[in-house]
């Protein structure tokens, strides 16, 4: 029997490929424990998921959800003393994505199939606004962005320019004001000999960061395009490019 918990682009539990309906309280419990890298103490789980109740009531709510899950035959959550954890045979998509992204960001090359999983990505539990979800959503987003940028650079070095551009655009679309993503994309254009595309990407970023934050591109960004800026404008002043 395969047990899959999907948290990217929404909660879903599948058993042997078949979706299983769960009440919101059970979804939140499974998601909270599934997002943790280690076993979680019962009081912490209860206090996080039932903030507006007393400690005693929160623990009672937790026991009730666990009992209903067991009664329905869905024993996904195991316990050791006061600690709760998902059973080892339960897979969680975001855990796998984070593991792959960390490997990639650290410089470990991945087979195309695994790298493609990171490219697919998505948003962690959209439409959930609990504080603990917001923190985990941002953590996953940042890890994925680093992985996409690294993948873009690796593909550039390998001469796979079309795919590198595609990955770079994914990173830029995810966070338009993040300079490192634009730099990775500019490097692809330069490596491919597309100076005009590189300069256009620089201008797009320079305009966006100036309009949104009143900032200018960093020296690292300027250094990437200094040669083609001087060649095309004859003036190194970045303000002439807007």
C-alpha positions in Angstrom: 0.0 0.0 0.0 1.3 3.4 -1.0 0.5 6.4 1.2 1.1 9.8 -0.4 0.5 13.2 1.2 0.6 16.1 -1.2 0.9 19.6 0.2 2.1 21.5 -3.0 -0.8 23.3 -4.7 -3.2 22.1 -2.0 -3.7 19.2 0.5 -4.4 15.7 -0.9 -4.0 12.3 0.6 -3.8 9.3 -1.7 -3.8 5.7 -0.8 -2.7 3.5 -3.7 -3.3 6.4 -6.0 -6.9 6.9 -4.8 -7.8 10.3 -3.2 -9.1 10.2 0.3 -11.4 12.8 1.8 -10.5 14.2 5.2 -12.0 16.8 7.5 -10.0 20.1 7.8 -8.8 19.3 11.3 -7.2 16.0 10.1 -5.7 17.7 7.1 -4.0 20.3 9.3 -2.7 17.7 11.7 -1.2 15.6 8.9 0.2 18.7 7.2 1.8 20.1 10.3 3.5 16.8 11.2 4.4 16.2 7.6 6.2 19.5 7.3 8.4 18.7 10.3 11.8 17.2 9.8 11.6 15.4 13.2 9.0 14.1 15.7 6.9 16.8 17.3 5.7 16.9 20.9 2.0 16.6 21.5 1.7 19.9 23.4 3.4 21.8 20.6 1.1 20.3 18.0 -2.0 21.0 20.0 -0.9 24.5 21.0 -0.1 25.4 17.4 -3.2 24.0 15.7 -5.7 25.1 18.4 -4.3 28.5 19.4 -7.6 29.9 20.6 -8.4 27.2 23.2 -6.9 26.3 26.6 -4.0 23.9 26.7 -6.3 21.2 28.1 -8.9 21.7 25.3 -6.2 21.8 22.6 -4.8 18.4 23.8 -8.4 17.0 23.9 -8.9 18.2 20.3 -5.7 16.5 19.3 -6.7 13.2 20.9 -10.0 13.4 19.2 -8.5 13.9 15.7 -6.0 11.1 16.3 -8.8 8.8 17.4 -11.0 9.6 14.4 -8.1 8.9 12.0 -7.4 5.5 13.7 -11.1 4.6 13.7 -11.3 5.3 9.9 -8.4 2.9 9.4 -6.0 5.8 8.4 -3.1 5.1 10.8 -0.7 7.6 9.2 0.5 9.1 12.4 2.7 7.1 14.9 3.7 8.0 18.4 6.5 7.4 20.8 5.6 8.7 24.2 4.7 12.4 23.8 6.2 12.5 20.3 4.1 12.3 17.1 5.5 11.6 13.6 4.2 10.3 10.2 4.8 6.6 9.6 8.0 5.9 7.7 6.1 4.6 4.7 4.1 7.9 4.2 5.7 10.0 1.5 5.3 13.8 1.5 5.8 15.7 -1.7 7.3 18.8 -0.2 9.8 16.8 1.9 11.1 15.2 -1.3 11.2 18.5 -3.1 13.2 20.2 -0.4 15.7 17.3 -0.2 16.2 17.5 -4.0 16.5 21.3 -4.0 19.0 21.2 -1.2 21.1 18.7 -3.1 21.0 20.8 -6.2 21.7 24.1 -4.4 24.8 22.5 -2.7 26.3 21.6 -6.1 25.1 18.0 -6.5 24.0 17.3 -10.0 20.6 15.6 -10.4 19.2 13.4 -13.2 16.9 15.3 -15.5 13.8 13.6 -14.1 14.6 14.7 -10.6 15.5 18.2 -11.6 12.2 18.4 -13.5 10.4 17.8 -10.3 11.9 21.0 -8.9 11.0 22.9 -12.0 7.4 21.8 -11.7 7.2 23.1 -8.1 4.1 25.0 -7.0 2.9 26.8 -3.9 2.8 25.2 -0.5 -0.8 24.9 0.8 -2.3 27.9 -1.1 -5.3 29.4 0.7 -4.1 28.3 4.1 -3.1 31.3 6.2 -2.1 29.8 9.5 1.2 31.4 10.8 3.0 28.0 10.7 1.9 27.5 7.1 3.2 31.0 6.1 6.6 30.2 7.6 6.9 26.9 5.9 5.6 28.3 2.6 8.4 30.9 2.6 11.0 28.4 3.6 10.1 26.1 0.7 9.9 29.1 -1.7 13.4 30.3 -0.8 14.9 26.8 -1.0 13.3 26.2 -4.4 14.5 29.6 -5.7 18.1 28.8 -4.9 17.8 25.4 -6.6 16.3 26.9 -9.7 19.1 29.5 -10.0 21.7 26.8 -9.5 20.0 24.6 -12.1 20.0 27.5 -14.5 23.7 28.1 -14.1 24.5 24.4 -14.4 22.5 24.1 -17.6 24.3 27.1 -18.9 27.7 25.5 -18.3 26.4 22.3 -20.0 25.4 24.3 -23.1 21.7 23.5 -22.6 20.7 27.1 -23.3 17.1 26.7 -24.2 16.3 24.8 -21.0 18.5 27.1 -19.0 16.5 30.1 -20.2 13.3 28.3 -19.3 14.5 27.6 -15.8 15.8 31.1 -15.3 12.5 32.6 -16.3 10.8 30.3 -13.8 13.0 31.8 -11.1 12.4 35.4 -12.2 8.6 34.8 -12.4 8.6 33.4 -8.9 10.3 36.6 -7.5 10.7 39.4 -10.0 12.7 41.6 -7.6 15.3 38.9 -6.7 18.5 40.0 -8.4 20.3 36.6 -8.4 17.6 35.1 -10.6 18.0 37.9 -13.2 21.8 37.5 -13.1 21.5 33.8 -13.8 19.2 34.5 -16.7 21.6 37.2 -18.1 24.5 34.7 -17.9 22.6 32.3 -20.1 22.0 35.0 -22.7 25.6 36.1 -22.7 26.8 32.5 -23.0 24.6 32.0 -26.0 25.8 35.2 -27.6 22.5 37.0 -27.2 23.9 40.4 -26.0 20.6 42.2 -26.8 18.6 39.7 -24.7 21.0 40.1 -21.8 20.8 43.9 -22.0 17.0 43.8 -22.2 16.9 41.6 -19.1 19.1 44.0 -17.2 16.9 46.9 -18.2 13.8 45.0 -17.1 15.2 44.3 -13.7 16.7 47.8 -13.3 13.4 49.4 -14.1 11.4 47.1 -11.8 13.6 47.5 -8.7 13.8 51.3 -9.2 10.0 51.6 -9.5 9.1 49.2 -6.7 11.9 49.9 -4.1 13.8 53.0 -5.3 17.0 50.9 -5.6 19.6 50.3 -8.3 21.1 47.0 -9.5 24.2 45.9 -7.5 27.7 46.2 -8.7 27.7 42.4 -9.5 24.8 43.0 -11.9 26.4 46.0 -13.5 29.7 44.1 -14.0 27.8 41.4 -16.0 26.7 43.8 -18.7 29.2 46.6 -18.5 30.8 45.7 -21.8 27.6 45.5 -23.8 26.2 48.6 -22.2 29.2 50.7 -23.2 29.2 49.2 -26.7 25.5 49.9 -27.3 25.1 53.3 -25.6 28.6 54.7 -25.3 27.6 55.9 -21.9 28.1 53.7 -18.8 25.5 55.5 -16.7 22.7 53.0 -15.9 20.1 55.8 -15.9 20.5 56.2 -19.6 19.2 52.7 -20.1 15.7 53.3 -18.9 
